[in-house]
């Protein structure tokens, strides 16, 4: 008897899976999974972003949703592959209202990980490729017709005045912009409000030496990838220009110089009432759906230190730091030792300042080249592209790794990084630097997911710390600020002309407290993090990033954000959840995530 | 004995070809070609755009160039294919200084058509993909560094003032813009001067109802294709926005509101001296190479008609026509019956004007949908994309059809169009319209190549002519213009409030007469056309489009243009010819085309 091929194995599994689903047989489906198993669904089955962990969860999901979802037509996209005892298979499928794509991993004949994602809503397919619009109305009609420009101008004049957007996005950075592009393609009237003067300003306004920390293949926006000569690490002003252009050619409705002041839910009218100030004029907007796209971070976190008001020098949070040019020969103290701090310290040193970094707690250092090579290279690189890993595929492969076990995929990467960069790490520790690799050795991305901070992607500052060019005071904090100096917690004093608080940001829902109300912010709860029970990420285990791209505890209120990869990928799912609601497609949310923490 | 496969046949031919080339054996190479044969070379062998026709031409090309070019490493890119007795094979090759790509067609074992094109210059490869720049200079350097923005600003401030561009492009439409993008990637300092206020204005300033006449797959600019939901026929303002964006994100050096006044060659300094007025300020530029990218057309052609100065209504050339909105209930007369006339007449009718089209000579009518389907569909369509015909491949396939026999490829297309659209054509003729299909039935594209005019891509106006909504007076011209009417050559009189001269454009080298001198314009000679000995395209046969994208009779003077496909494709070859000269690579031009006609 011939061996079963990976394709046969995968096909057999999908056939049994489909049959058991159609029978609504929870235990039957669960029996197809291994004891350690994960089914991550992005919208199709759950109208949520949800990871079922273990057979009981799988069985419950099926019992709750299978009859309604009516999943069928599971078809392999290509031959399945097998490596290390794991069979991998890409497939497509349909539900009653949508089409989907997924990735299956089998150990033997049992499912280990299953990813199901929604690619489009039936009847609401994006008008691309063969469905693209003609653009010209061929034929002739008496009475004249509006040109494209006139229609755009009319739309822009009406939206927010005589016609309300279905979705209002607060925040016009890459998150809001990418989401709005998805929504436009889905025909959802959408408006972005942004406080800065031009799209891209959130980048232009950053310190001079800033480049993206993630390489280009990771960073593409939806629908319009960067040209193939785009630099690997894009300078801030260049990404600013791209965002500005993108907002224009994607025909986004974008109000710049517009500050959102207050939003409240109007229960009678079942819509939001949002007061904004546009170019100094108050405007009331009434969207049905409200999305906050203000970035991974909340408000700048500035510790209150005794004596701060007496300081005679310049002090500001890292988010307000323009660059080091004015500080040659001066004494700069930077409180904090993560990404912003390192960038700012290096830039100050380059401009001839005397710089001291104050490190209160350990930092994970991930050298950029090693990170690109070891962590991202398989999915986001020239080589990956050459291997046929499109951005879309890379995103799905990334998404198919359950958060619960993601750290196990990363630990070997950072063990290799430790070996490869042993010299730098040894010299850093010799200089007194407090290094970590995440609490379980899982490194940068897990730290990012769990707490959004605590690392530095090294693009040169670590060498300066290791060799003493950037002075380091570690295991201390600032006790008191004096007119011309700071006193550290060990009693020593540092002269100081410039004090930069590279002290991070609060939880995203602090925006909500101000813009809506503390009650609503509390109800939504802490944003970001997984509940891993590590520093700044208390349990219980959530299984997905808190409140991101999925229904929150406050109806019609959504949070969008993440890095360029996450924004790009998850904008697809958030856009479809919004579109479904606009079209009146029922969206019963399976296990909406409760809020366990207020901030 | 097994049959020879297409791949074996093509491989054998390439092997013999390479050997004969390396031996410099002109007759030996010629013997590999059929009696009817064409070798079209785009730069690699000839430093020209040149088609050798027949064995004698092939032999001469080899004798003149093979030793210098040192062509080798002819390698099939993929399996060859065979259909209808013709073997087709894609191949790559190298020369002493460049890499190339080509397409071979064999009949039996003899070459019928051979296309050789230059893809890159060795040592001057574009920095894309794996060669892309890092963008961030990792590491740190004392003294600070210029940010990307500062470098861009410094470059833009210096170019044209303290530093001269190597190439000056006069004309900032899609031609100049695409060429400049190529040149930037090749590291050639380039400046565009454009009289309008913003990139894209040459489109924005056209009449309101204008859309591109060619479908989107045909129209992509180099490096950054339109997104996949771009309309099939792009509205004028939308393409304007795209060009503006493209100029920005491709980091082009673009002076708008800049009028070129005079250019003269400085023989001592071996450079051009070009006087421009930028924002009202005179500036002298000194490029080594001067490119005119002012469009397929020269100056508006306005016939001088007796009595024109007595006319009390509005009269203007089609290029100045804003649209029909002001003419409801008024009497409009449009002189001319080609593309602009049809668009303008239809737009006037839609706005309620009483419109009469005056047709002096026959017009080729190609309904847009049929054209897309029959003429372009194989190469530029969703289906083509799905079949793996990339834009680059489509351009090369298009370029591989020798101009001499191109009409034979097109005649069947238009015979099918005649059948498909028989009803419309019959009704047009019944209305008195003078139809043609090109003098040899080869239709639209040949008319375009031969004379750049004489057709209408029908997007609805022909129906209005056929059903009499647009009144037609054919086989007449305007004899005399009166204060409130025009008198036709048959003696009849038409009341007239608006007179539009949809009467075309002169040869491109009329720009040269004004901007440089009549002597230089005469020396360059007529631009465009093939020498087909058809209307407006007198012989002798040229084999390539006169003066386009290749060396002219005036050193360092070049003409760029054509439709979006031609601009896109040929910008590659023009850019490499310019780069080679900048780098001092010898560029001995084989058979520089003499000028046979002055205008």
Boltz contact constraints between the chains, C-beta under 6 A:
constraints:
  - contact:
      token1: [A, 127]
      token2: [B, 229]
      max_distance: 6.0
  - contact:
      token1: [A, 128]
      token2: [B, 228]
      max_distance: 6.0
  - contact:
      token1: [A, 128]
      token2: [B, 229]
      max_distance: 6.0
  - contact:
      token1: [A, 129]
      token2: [B, 228]
      max_distance: 6.0
  - contact:
      token1: [A, 129]
      token2: [B, 382]
      max_distance: 6.0
  - contact:
      token1: [A, 130]
      token2: [B, 382]
      max_distance: 6.0
  - contact:
      token1: [A, 132]
      token2: [B, 229]
      max_distance: 6.0
  - contact:
      token1: [A, 133]
      token2: [B, 231]
      max_distance: 6.0
  - contact:
      token1: [A, 134]
      token2: [B, 232]
      max_distance: 6.0
  - contact:
      token1: [A, 135]
      token2: [B, 211]
      max_distance: 6.0
  - contact:
      token1: [A, 135]
      token2: [B, 231]
      max_distance: 6.0
  - contact:
      token1: [A, 135]
      token2: [B, 232]
      max_distance: 6.0
  - contact:
      token1: [A, 135]
      token2: [B, 233]
      max_distance: 6.0
  - contact:
      token1: [A, 135]
      token2: [B, 234]
      max_distance: 6.0
  - contact:
      token1: [A, 135]
      token2: [B, 235]
      max_distance: 6.0
  - contact:
      token1: [A, 136]
      token2: [B, 211]
      max_distance: 6.0
  - contact:
      token1: [A, 136]
      token2: [B, 233]
      max_distance: 6.0
  - contact:
      token1: [A, 136]
      token2: [B, 459]
      max_distance: 6.0
  - contact:
      token1: [A, 138]
      token2: [B, 459]
      max_distance: 6.0
  - contact:
      token1: [A, 138]
      token2: [B, 460]
      max_distance: 6.0
  - contact:
      token1: [A, 139]
      token2: [B, 460]
      max_distance: 6.0
  - contact:
      token1: [A, 140]
      token2: [B, 346]
      max_distance: 6.0
  - contact:
      token1: [A, 140]
      token2: [B, 350]
      max_distance: 6.0
  - contact:
      token1: [A, 140]
      token2: [B, 460]
      max_distance: 6.0
  - contact:
      token1: [A, 140]
      token2: [B, 464]
      max_distance: 6.0
  - contact:
      token1: [A, 144]
      token2: [B, 350]
      max_distance: 6.0
  - contact:
      token1: [A, 144]
      token2: [B, 351]
      max_distance: 6.0
  - contact:
      token1: [A, 147]
      token2: [B, 208]
      max_distance: 6.0
  - contact:
      token1: [A, 148]
      token2: [B, 235]
      max_distance: 6.0
  - contact:
      token1: [A, 148]
      token2: [B, 237]
      max_distance: 6.0
  - contact:
      token1: [A, 148]
      token2: [B, 238]
      max_distance: 6.0
  - contact:
      token1: [A, 149]
      token2: [B, 237]
      max_distance: 6.0
  - contact:
      token1: [A, 208]
      token2: [B, 147]
      max_distance: 6.0
  - contact:
      token1: [A, 211]
      token2: [B, 135]
      max_distance: 6.0
  - contact:
      token1: [A, 211]
      token2: [B, 136]
      max_distance: 6.0
  - contact:
      token1: [A, 223]
      token2: [B, 227]
      max_distance: 6.0
  - contact:
      token1: [A, 224]
      token2: [B, 227]
      max_distance: 6.0
  - contact:
      token1: [A, 227]
      token2: [B, 223]
      max_distance: 6.0
  - contact:
      token1: [A, 227]
      token2: [B, 224]
      max_distance: 6.0
  - contact:
      token1: [A, 228]
      token2: [B, 128]
      max_distance: 6.0
  - contact:
      token1: [A, 228]
      token2: [B, 129]
      max_distance: 6.0
  - contact:
      token1: [A, 229]
      token2: [B, 127]
      max_distance: 6.0
  - contact:
      token1: [A, 229]
      token2: [B, 128]
      max_distance: 6.0
  - contact:
      token1: [A, 229]
      token2: [B, 132]
      max_distance: 6.0
  - contact:
      token1: [A, 231]
      token2: [B, 133]
      max_distance: 6.0
  - contact:
      token1: [A, 231]
      token2: [B, 135]
      max_distance: 6.0
  - contact:
      token1: [A, 232]
      token2: [B, 134]
      max_distance: 6.0
  - contact:
      token1: [A, 232]
      token2: [B, 135]
      max_distance: 6.0
  - contact:
      token1: [A, 233]
      token2: [B, 135]
      max_distance: 6.0
  - contact:
      token1: [A, 233]
      token2: [B, 136]
      max_distance: 6.0
  - contact:
      token1: [A, 234]
      token2: [B, 135]
      max_distance: 6.0
  - contact:
      token1: [A, 235]
      token2: [B, 135]
      max_distance: 6.0
  - contact:
      token1: [A, 235]
      token2: [B, 148]
      max_distance: 6.0
  - contact:
      token1: [A, 237]
      token2: [B, 148]
      max_distance: 6.0
  - contact:
      token1: [A, 237]
      token2: [B, 149]
      max_distance: 6.0
  - contact:
      token1: [A, 238]
      token2: [B, 148]
      max_distance: 6.0
  - contact:
      token1: [A, 241]
      token2: [B, 248]
      max_distance: 6.0
  - contact:
      token1: [A, 241]
      token2: [B, 249]
      max_distance: 6.0
  - contact:
      token1: [A, 242]
      token2: [B, 249]
      max_distance: 6.0
  - contact:
      token1: [A, 245]
      token2: [B, 245]
      max_distance: 6.0
  - contact:
      token1: [A, 245]
      token2: [B, 249]
      max_distance: 6.0
  - contact:
      token1: [A, 248]
      token2: [B, 241]
      max_distance: 6.0
  - contact:
      token1: [A, 249]
      token2: [B, 241]
      max_distance: 6.0
  - contact:
      token1: [A, 249]
      token2: [B, 242]
      max_distance: 6.0
  - contact:
      token1: [A, 249]
      token2: [B, 245]
      max_distance: 6.0
  - contact:
      token1: [A, 346]
      token2: [B, 140]
      max_distance: 6.0
  - contact:
      token1: [A, 350]
      token2: [B, 140]
      max_distance: 6.0
  - contact:
      token1: [A, 350]
      token2: [B, 144]
      max_distance: 6.0
  - contact:
      token1: [A, 351]
      token2: [B, 144]
      max_distance: 6.0
  - contact:
      token1: [A, 382]
      token2: [B, 129]
      max_distance: 6.0
  - contact:
      token1: [A, 382]
      token2: [B, 130]
      max_distance: 6.0
  - contact:
      token1: [A, 459]
      token2: [B, 136]
      max_distance: 6.0
  - contact:
      token1: [A, 459]
      token2: [B, 138]
      max_distance: 6.0
  - contact:
      token1: [A, 460]
      token2: [B, 138]
      max_distance: 6.0
  - contact:
      token1: [A, 460]
      token2: [B, 139]
      max_distance: 6.0
  - contact:
      token1: [A, 460]
      token2: [B, 140]
      max_distance: 6.0
  - contact:
      token1: [A, 464]
      token2: [B, 140]
      max_distance: 6.0
